[in-house]
Every structure is written in C-alpha cells, then in structure tokens.
Amino acid sequence: MALAEAGTRGRLLRWPRVVLFGDSITEVAAADFLSDVCFRKCDVVNRGFSGYNTRWAKLILPRLISKSAGAESTVAVTIFFGANDSALKDLNPKQHVPLEEYAANLKSMVQYLKSVDITEDRIILITPPPLQESAWEKECLAKGDKLNRRNSVTGEYAKACVQVARDCGTAVVDLWTLMQKNQDFSCYLSDGLHLSPEGNNFLTAQLWGCLEKQVSALPFLLPYWRDVDAASPEGSLLGEP
C-alpha cells in the first residue's frame, strides 16, 4: 500500500498535550520525566521563557493557546511564574512586578484559559521555589550586581499564588513551602534560584499528583506492538475491520 493511500484510509491522530508555561525555571526544567509517564498518551509541550514575568506572560498566552490553536486538545496547563516578578524593584526594576499586580496577572491568565474552555480542573499553578540567598548572591556578584532577590519576598509571592489558586478553584503546587520542609533545601537548586536535577524531579513528582487523573484517563494511542496483526497490520494500525 502506498503511503499516500494509507494516509487517506487511516484517521489522523491528534495527540492531546500538557502545556508547561513559565519562565526560565520551566524552560530548563526536566520535562523528560513527564514525557516518560505520558508516553503514547499525550505530548508534553515546554513553553518556558527565560526572564519573563507575569506582566509579559499574560500578553503572550493567547498566542500560545486559543480555541483555534490547541485548546481543545490541551489536557492540562501549568502556570509557573514568580521568580522574576519577586525581584527587588530598586535592584531589578525591569523584571519586578508588584505583588498585587502579580496576583491579578495570574487571575487574568486563569480566566483567559477558562474563556477558551480549559476548565479549572485542568489548570495548575506553581509557586516560585525558595531562594537560597547565599548561592544566588554569588551569581549576582559574578555579574557585578548586588543580591537582587530575597527569600522572604519570594515567600509573599508564593502565598499570593496559593491564594489565587484557592480563589479560582485550580490546583496549586506550593514549591516554596514544600521544598523548605527540608531545612537544607540547597539540593533542590542549582544556583540558588533555578532548580537542580533533584529539584526538577521533586517538582515533576508533585505535578504528577495533579496530572495523574487526567493523563491516566487518556487512551493509549496506537496498539502495543505485540497486539499488531503482522499478517494484516492495516487492520491494527489504520482502524480497519
């Protein structure tokens, strides 16, 4: 059978997707773990943008997800911002977003997703992780800058994120609190701000607790190889009787 003919006889496969939306912590996150557990059920799409804050994120979200571009096939969306919003205004004014605006921006993004029929049970907010100030200060000093973030300030943004999730009825992963249950949380961070491999594994384990129900309900796309009829693979692979 020619490939073109096979294409006309088989139904086009549309893969569901999980969209990870965030800043550099998402951009360099180990999405491989989620890809493994979602294998043959849905795609894990990384939409991390280094340096971005919620002020910029809410502007680009409609360009990433819309009713005509992926909303219908989206199983879940994570919104993971705050590490840049919480930068100190006097030392990092470009990335800093005031606390009240940060919360309003998160709500705006959740409301937008709902407007394109992504319900609150498919939206997961993630708070910024804790900041290890001594390690991050070394990174800042190496660039000729002063320490431009404080863990206590990041904590206020984390609390605001949790409150938005409660107000909007979405799930939330409170990384700031969860990681600090271990007094020495340095193992979760690579440079005091971004996640280490251990931190990424910790995050993805927490995320899986929120995603398991949605992903587990998805069908396995295309049959397991042992279930393919070798004598007549068209029947197995193209949905023919």
Stockholm file with secondary structure:
# STOCKHOLM 1.0

chainA/1-241         MALAEAGTRGRLLRWPRVVLFGDSITEVAAADFLSDVCFRKCDVVNRGFSGYNTRWAKLILPRLISKSAGAESTVAVTIFFGANDSALKDLNPKQHVPLEEYAANLKSMVQYLKSVDITEDRIILITPPPLQESAWEKECLAKGDKLNRRNSVTGEYAKACVQVARDCGTAVVDLWTLMQKNQDFSCYLSDGLHLSPEGNNFLTAQLWGCLEKQVSALPFLLPYWRDVDAASPEGSLLGEP
#=GR chainA/1-241 SS CCHHHHHHHSCCCCCCEEEEEESHHHHTSCTHHHHHHTTTTCEEEEEECTTCCHHHHHHHHHHHCBTTBBTTTEEEEEEECCTTTTSCTTTCTTTCCCHHHHHHHHHHHHHHHHHTTCCGGGEEEECCCCCCHHHHHHHHHHTTCCCCCCHHHHHHHHHHHHHHHHHHTCEEECHHHHHTTSSCGGGGBSSSSSBCHHHHHHHHHHHHHHHHHHHHTSCCSSCCGGGSCSSCHHHHHSCCC
#=GC SS_cons         CCHHHHHHHSCCCCCCEEEEEESHHHHTSCTHHHHHHTTTTCEEEEEECTTCCHHHHHHHHHHHCBTTBBTTTEEEEEEECCTTTTSCTTTCTTTCCCHHHHHHHHHHHHHHHHHTTCCGGGEEEECCCCCCHHHHHHHHHHTTCCCCCCHHHHHHHHHHHHHHHHHHTCEEECHHHHHTTSSCGGGGBSSSSSBCHHHHHHHHHHHHHHHHHHHHTSCCSSCCGGGSCSSCHHHHHSCCC
//
